[in-house]
Amino acid sequence: MTEHILVLGSNGQIGTELVTALRKAYGFNKVVACDIRRPDYDIKNAGPFEFVNVLDKENLKAVYEKYKPKQVYLLAALLSATGEQNPKLAWDLNMNGLLNVLDFSIEYRTQKVYWPSSIAVFGPSSPKNQTPQFCTMDPNTVYGISKLAGERWCEYYFQKFGLDVRSIRYPGIISWKAMPGGGTTDYAIHIFHDALKKKTYQSFLSAETDLPMMYMDDAIRGTIELMDAPAENIQIRSSYNFDGLSFNPEELAAEIRKHIPDFTLTYGDNDPRQAIANSWPKSIDDSYAEKDWNWSPKFDLQKITSEMLRNLGKG
Ligand code: SER
């Protein structure tokens, strides 16, 4: 049985939904969910699961040895806000986790590797509007530094060793199934939970902080479309700019008010995440993704808002 797909970091916000989508596409037992933490579902009835610490080479090698994976998705990472609280751990996990996976993927002849980058690779000197694929990049968070360095490693492994590694610079991902894991864009999820529970939310980002965002369904579809595209179409082996939409807290609140008219939004101050957001793009030019693998998002602010409120409202 050599057709397995590994998802490393399967319990996180993206992993939770990617595993389900990949199992639908490739078969329930073909996709091995791997995480350092026990998932909050019943492992025995939920498809293959392995405890994996991507920093533990022996542990990681044993999983490669057991499954000889054809594809590997590496999602285990510390995000922007959490990374600032523990910079050395963020660097270690984000960087050495990636290098371990790249090395074992060569050793075990993995056909394709997926690794997410982020809009955090851009910094204060990058153009803010319609940020292009290629421009000045001076990230000033440890998360952004590790993602930019990771992009260079991905391209290096492609060029030196022919490893088919593919990557997307995710914007803030909005979803309802699992909570986000310590990012700067997380307000755009918390706001929906609080709107339904309390009809009020205190944003840690200011009213006019525009950021690139995307609904999870688009992010998962885009990820799988990139992985399914013919290798010769994938011209960018660092990481693709990837756009959904851009909005700020005030615009999101206005959309929520169409469903919950008495929803109120207040603002905190002096949150360290504001400085991170200020250093990031306001909007993204993703024309390479459009050209190379036909990327096109489907969810606008209206659709995201109604989907989020409908799904969270059920629970
Ligand atoms: N959502 C991520 C973060 O805020 C961006 O990559 O850290």
Residues whose N, C-alpha, C, O or C-beta is under 5 A from the ligand:
A	BS01	LIG	L79 S80 A81 S118 I119 A120 Y170 P171 G172 I173 G182 G183 T184 T185
